[in-house]
Amino acid sequence: MENFDNPLKFPNISELLVAVLNVVIIMATPIVIFYLIYAGFLYVTARGNPEKIKVASQALLYGVIGGVILIGAVAITQIVQNVVNAF
């Protein structure tokens, strides 16, 4: 049987998944920050209009949820990596 060389620099699948998630986190962080800044801009430009304040509140909520998901992904990655490394 013929041996196959690993074209990736990662020795196992867990390290590959961690690397992919790190790239996603690096790409998603500026998007979340931009969305939070955009929500602040919407609040400033609402000038007391209840409909625009509602849109700004939703944008802020979605930005915060995105940030929490991002932080949760980092935490889950670290937990999984520590569990895999323990074995």
Contacts in CASP RR format, 6 or more apart in sequence:
PFRMAT RR
TARGET T0000
AUTHOR 0000-0000-0000
METHOD contacts of the structure
MODEL  1
MENFDNPLKFPNISELLVAVLNVVIIMATPIVIFYLIYAGFLYVTARGNP
EKIKVASQALLYGVIGGVILIGAVAITQIVQNVVNAF
8 16 0 8 1.000
10 16 0 8 1.000
10 19 0 8 1.000
14 80 0 8 1.000
14 81 0 8 1.000
14 84 0 8 1.000
18 77 0 8 1.000
18 80 0 8 1.000
18 81 0 8 1.000
21 73 0 8 1.000
21 77 0 8 1.000
22 77 0 8 1.000
24 73 0 8 1.000
25 70 0 8 1.000
25 73 0 8 1.000
25 74 0 8 1.000
28 66 0 8 1.000
28 70 0 8 1.000
29 70 0 8 1.000
32 63 0 8 1.000
32 66 0 8 1.000
32 67 0 8 1.000
32 70 0 8 1.000
35 59 0 8 1.000
35 62 0 8 1.000
35 63 0 8 1.000
35 66 0 8 1.000
36 60 0 8 1.000
36 63 0 8 1.000
36 64 0 8 1.000
38 59 0 8 1.000
39 56 0 8 1.000
39 59 0 8 1.000
39 60 0 8 1.000
39 62 0 8 1.000
39 63 0 8 1.000
40 56 0 8 1.000
40 59 0 8 1.000
40 60 0 8 1.000
42 52 0 8 1.000
42 55 0 8 1.000
42 56 0 8 1.000
42 59 0 8 1.000
43 53 0 8 1.000
43 56 0 8 1.000
43 60 0 8 1.000
45 52 0 8 1.000
46 52 0 8 1.000
46 53 0 8 1.000
46 55 0 8 1.000
46 56 0 8 1.000
END
